[in-house]
Amino acid sequence: MRPPNETRPTDPGDELDYRFSLANERTFLAWIRTALALVGGGLAVDQLLPELGRPTALRISIATVLLVLGAATAVHASVRWMHVERQMRSGNDLPPSSYPRILAVVVAAGAVLLVVVVLLGIDR
């Protein structure tokens, strides 16, 4: 039995409070916006920075990483939304996710790499 001060979105068999479902949907939409930003960044690097990297391996590498991260983030958003919704409806604890940490590390590493490229003028 749970202590009375512990809050949960629902008990097993109870109807889910719509506010929790809407919050889960807002989180899903935030992840989709992140995915779209990564895809847009990948396309921008590929199309708007043709002079970055001679040969074009650097430009293509950066664009590809951004596009793959965007696709992975969109898939993660869908899977995570369904999983959290299922867990909330069954009254279970929500599962932890390491994806935000991984995405932050990859994006930060990419930013550091780009700073080095800009400062050292590797593209020239």
Order of alpha helices (4+ residues) and beta strands (2+ residues): alpha-alpha-alpha
